[in-house]
Amino acid sequence: MNSRNPRVIESVPDTDEQHIRTSIPVVLNILDKWSCSEDEKRALLGQLPRSTFYRMQKTPESVKVTLDLADRLSYILNIHAGLRLILTEPESVYSWVRRPNDHVWFQGRSAMDIMKSGRMEDLIDVFRHVDAARGGWW
């Protein structure tokens, strides 16, 4: 966020923007494999307006990459990568986010139940739990 105007979301430097855009189709593919609805996808990507989301699907190279979007793409990629390290069956990698979890933090909810709120903190928390399960450090 811009410190002078907290409503303005800063974009990433131009040199990084193109690199980050290349991850958009990968993330959209992961979200498809997680069986996300359009509303869930839009929430995970930062409560995107429908028009922006459609443009992102059609022409990811035209999307303005904000710091918020870059962070969200990164967390989704890292959750997926962590699951691939923990789980051996590809089906499990993609179904885990929908399965109710009996860990005390999840309280019987699935990771998707938590993440679909659209709050960045929820993506971070799910990432931390996946990372901890694989033996990583935050």
N, C-alpha and C positions, 0 to 999 in steps of 0.2 A: 504494500500500500504506500502511496505517496504521503509523506509526513505533512506536507502543506495542505493537501486536500485528501482526506482519508477515503473519499468515494472513488478516487481515480486509482485504477489498478495499473501498476507499471508493467510495461512489456519487457521481455527479455532483450538483451543486446542482439542486434541484427546478426552478428556472427553465429550466435547460438540458435536463433529462431529456425533456420532451415534444418539444422540437425534435429531439433526437437520435433518439427513437423513430420519428419520421417517416422517417428514413433506413433503417430496418430493412427494409421491403418493397423498397426500391430496391436495397439490398445483396443481399438474397435473390434478386432478379431477376438481378443481375449474376452471382452464384454459379451460378444455373441456366444462364445463357448461357455460363459458363466450363465447363459440363458437370461440375460438382462432384458427387461422391457425397454422401450424407448425412454420412458420416464426415469427408469433407474439409470440408464446410460447418461442421460442429461444431468441427473443429480450427481452422479459420481464425477462427472467432468465439470462440475461447478454451477449447477442449475442453469445450464445454457439455454438461451431462447431457442425455440424450435428452428427458426431460420438459420441461426448459427450452427446448430447441430446438423441440419441437412447439408449446409455448405461444407462442413467438416467432413461429412461422409463422402460427398461428391468430389470436392476439390480441397484436400487437406492443405495443399500448398498455398491456398488463399486465406487461411485462417490467421488472424492476429494472435500470436502466442503471448499470453500474459504470464507473469510469474506464478499466479495461482494455477493456471492450466498446466504449465510446465511441471509444477510440483505434483499435481494430481496424476498426470501421466506417469511420472516417475514412481509414485507410490503404487499405482496399479501394476506397473511393470515389476516392481520389486516384490509385491505380494505374490504375483504369479511366479516369479523366479524362486522365491522361498518355498512355495508349495511344490514346485518341481524338484527341489532338493529333498524335501521331506517325504513326499508321496511317490511311490514307484509306478503306480498305474495312471496313465493319462486321464482316464475317466475320473479317477479320484481327484486329480489336480483341478479339474474343472467343476466337479460336483461339490467339493469341500465348502465353497462359499455359500451354498444353499442348505447345507446340513445343520440341524440344530446342534449346538455345541454345549457340552456339559461342564466345560471349564467355568470356574466361579465368575470370571469376568464376563463371559458371554451370557450367563444365566439362562441357558437353554435356547438362546437366540442364535440364529446363523450369522455369519460374518456379513452377509448381504443385508439382513435385517438391520444391522448397525450401520453399514456403509451407505445405504440408500437414503439416509437422512440428508446427504449432501454436505455434511460438515467435514471440513478438512481434518479436524481433530479425530473424527471417527476413522477416516482412512489411515491416519498416523497410528492410532491405537491398534487397528487390525494388523497393520504392518508390523508393529512392535511384537505382537503376540506370535505372528508367524515367524518373525526373525528369532524370537526367544526359543520357539519350539525347534528351530534348526540349530540352536546353539550359538546364535549370533549375539552381538552386543549392539545396543542402540547407540 
